[in-house]
Amino acid sequence: MAREVQARQARDGGDALPSVGEVVGGKYTIERLLAKGGMGAVFGARHVVTGKPVALKWLLSDLEHDSEASVRLIREAKTAARVSHSNVVDVYDVGEHRGSLFLVMEYLQGHTLSAHLAEHKQLPVHETLALLVPVMRGVAAAHREGVIHRDLKPSNIFLCVDPNTHEIVPRVLDFGISKVTEQLGDGDITTTRTGTLLGTPYYMSPEQLAGASTLDARADVYAIGVILYQTLSGSLPFRAQTVAGLAMQVATSEPPSLAQLRPELPAHVVEVVARAMARDAAQRYGSVDELRVALEAAARRERTPSHAALRSLLPWLALGIMLVAGGWMVWSRLTASRFTSPNAATPLQPTAATPAATRQGAVVVTTQPQTATAPGLRAAEASAPTPSEPRHTLDRTPPSAALSPTRASGPAPGPASRTTPLAPHRSRPEERRRASTLTPAASSTNPPAPRVSVDQFY
């Protein structure tokens, strides 16, 4: 094929690709070559009038005179135009220049999934879902329009960078070999000859490798399963030197299990990928939407603890409860021992009045037995009035007996003083009882005033 291309280029007078600065179709100025593959080349171009950047896909010179390739390129424009989705590349225009066909698409900034995998080898589950779930949504939108992609692979998944949010938005490229299962406006177009493989063999389903004439959405389900396998494991499920050898492996053998390649992968995710890559199309998911729902559900199940995981935690949970309960018991005992310690102060207990009690005016001093009560508390108890006593009433005791020791330093009242001080009220029986308990020391300290008879003045 290379010699035929070189001979044709020599016969036609050089390379058929447009040069930088050339205006293609009277609308688009070629700026640079972006990529070149087996089916065509992609240029970065700009609209002459609007100045909008676009990606221009050019049909290579060795396929220039191939009517089938030209029809496939036209069909790509029609099928892509029928699919309107945020995860599918937009096609703006299709035209012809110097006998070659070209396709005008939106200009994307970013890199392909294949370049991303070449740098990172394998990806974690959450990143894999973040990149491929939008791809599944875009492919499902194409399926609803009756379009089967048939060439899904990492190089046809472009990871665009949103210029506003700087987020990665996956986009599906290249519907050039898609099979239209419904008739287009000019009739059903059939361009695949018997025995001709369209697509990348490593991602083809067994029925596609066998050259089946009819394919449905399950062919794309298989391709997405292979992409999932490669993204999670870092390698392809099958490898061979020839297409025939690869087809034999796909038809007769099972790929290495993802659980063996990456044991840390969730078991439910491994099961979803294995079912998507089933050799029998009847055992696969019936649609890409069904595959997406199953994959998202498997990821959610792994984030939720299973019953087996909870059962494995029960012994540790019981041990933790026992430790907490034991610590609480020890703490409660230590706390109780602080209040029952011999060195601690004994709580105050109410005691009855003893004969040592002395009444001096409004202050009653009661002598209590020696206890472990603190001195400050004893003084407070001694000076506190009896709760049952009202605040003030007339005191019937002699004036001299009403003087308290704290007032002894002040001027003493005269012998004929008749003033009656206010004192806490006491009932008559209680007053008589308290008067009977006066000690000799108290009466000797403050002797009663001499009684004065009225007859002395007459």
Rosetta blueprint (number, residue, H / E / L):
1 M L
2 A H
3 R H
4 E H
5 V H
6 Q H
7 A H
8 R H
9 Q H
10 A H
11 R H
12 D H
13 G L
14 G L
15 D L
16 A L
17 L L
18 P L
19 S L
20 V L
21 G L
22 E L
23 V E
24 V E
25 G L
26 G L
27 K L
28 Y E
29 T E
30 I E
31 E E
32 R E
33 L E
34 L E
35 A E
36 K E
37 G L
38 G L
39 M L
40 G E
41 A E
42 V E
43 F E
44 G E
45 A E
46 R E
47 H E
48 V L
49 V L
50 T L
51 G L
52 K L
53 P E
54 V E
55 A E
56 L E
57 K E
58 W E
59 L E
60 L L
61 S H
62 D H
63 L H
64 E L
65 H L
66 D L
67 S H
68 E H
69 A H
70 S H
71 V H
72 R H
73 L H
74 I H
75 R H
76 E H
77 A H
78 K H
79 T H
80 A H
81 A H
82 R H
83 V L
84 S L
85 H L
86 S L
87 N L
88 V E
89 V L
90 D L
91 V E
92 Y E
93 D E
94 V E
95 G E
96 E E
97 H E
98 R L
99 G L
100 S E
101 L E
102 F E
103 L E
104 V E
105 M E
106 E E
107 Y L
108 L L
109 Q L
110 G E
111 H E
112 T E
113 L H
114 S H
115 A H
116 H H
117 L H
118 A H
119 E H
120 H H
121 K L
122 Q L
123 L L
124 P L
125 V H
126 H H
127 E H
128 T H
129 L H
130 A H
131 L H
132 L H
133 V H
134 P H
135 V H
136 M H
137 R H
138 G H
139 V H
140 A H
141 A H
142 A H
143 H H
144 R H
145 E L
146 G L
147 V E
148 I E
149 H L
150 R L
151 D L
152 L L
153 K L
154 P H
155 S H
156 N H
157 I E
158 F E
159 L E
160 C E
161 V E
162 D L
163 P L
164 N L
165 T L
166 H L
167 E L
168 I E
169 V E
170 P E
171 R E
172 V E
173 L L
174 D L
175 F L
176 G L
177 I L
178 S L
179 K E
180 V E
181 T L
182 E L
183 Q L
184 L E
185 G L
186 D L
187 G E
188 D L
189 I L
190 T L
191 T L
192 T L
193 R L
194 T L
195 G L
196 T L
197 L L
198 L L
199 G L
200 T L
201 P H
202 Y H
203 Y H
204 M L
205 S L
206 P H
207 E H
208 Q H
209 L H
210 A L
211 G L
212 A L
213 S L
214 T L
215 L L
216 D L
217 A H
218 R H
219 A H
220 D H
221 V H
222 Y H
223 A H
224 I H
225 G H
226 V H
227 I H
228 L H
229 Y H
230 Q H
231 T H
232 L H
233 S H
234 G L
235 S L
236 L L
237 P L
238 F L
239 R L
240 A L
241 Q L
242 T L
243 V H
244 A H
245 G H
246 L H
247 A H
248 M H
249 Q H
250 V H
251 A H
252 T H
253 S L
254 E L
255 P L
256 P L
257 S L
258 L H
259 A H
260 Q H
261 L H
262 R L
263 P L
264 E L
265 L L
266 P L
267 A H
268 H H
269 V H
270 V H
271 E H
272 V H
273 V H
274 A H
275 R H
276 A H
277 M L
278 A L
279 R L
280 D L
281 A H
282 A H
283 Q H
284 R L
285 Y L
286 G L
287 S L
288 V H
289 D H
290 E H
291 L H
292 R H
293 V H
294 A H
295 L H
296 E H
297 A H
298 A H
299 A H
300 R H
301 R H
302 E H
303 R H
304 T L
305 P L
306 S L
307 H H
308 A H
309 A H
310 L H
311 R H
312 S H
313 L H
314 L H
315 P H
316 W H
317 L H
318 A H
319 L H
320 G H
321 I H
322 M H
323 L H
324 V H
325 A H
326 G H
327 G H
328 W H
329 M H
330 V H
331 W H
332 S H
333 R H
334 L H
335 T H
336 A H
337 S H
338 R H
339 F H
340 T L
341 S L
342 P L
343 N L
344 A L
345 A L
346 T L
347 P L
348 L L
349 Q L
350 P L
351 T L
352 A L
353 A L
354 T L
355 P L
356 A L
357 A L
358 T E
359 R E
360 Q E
361 G L
362 A L
363 V E
364 V E
365 V E
366 T L
367 T L
368 Q L
369 P L
370 Q L
371 T L
372 A L
373 T L
374 A L
375 P H
376 G H
377 L H
378 R H
379 A H
380 A H
381 E H
382 A H
383 S H
384 A L
385 P L
386 T L
387 P L
388 S L
389 E L
390 P L
391 R L
392 H L
393 T E
394 L E
395 D L
396 R L
397 T L
398 P L
399 P L
400 S L
401 A L
402 A L
403 L L
404 S L
405 P H
406 T H
407 R H
408 A L
409 S L
410 G L
411 P L
412 A L
413 P L
414 G L
415 P L
416 A L
417 S L
418 R L
419 T L
420 T L
421 P L
422 L E
423 A E
424 P L
425 H L
426 R L
427 S L
428 R H
429 P H
430 E H
431 E H
432 R H
433 R H
434 R H
435 A H
436 S H
437 T L
438 L L
439 T L
440 P H
441 A H
442 A H
443 S H
444 S H
445 T H
446 N L
447 P L
448 P L
449 A L
450 P L
451 R L
452 V L
453 S L
454 V H
455 D H
456 Q H
457 F H
458 Y L
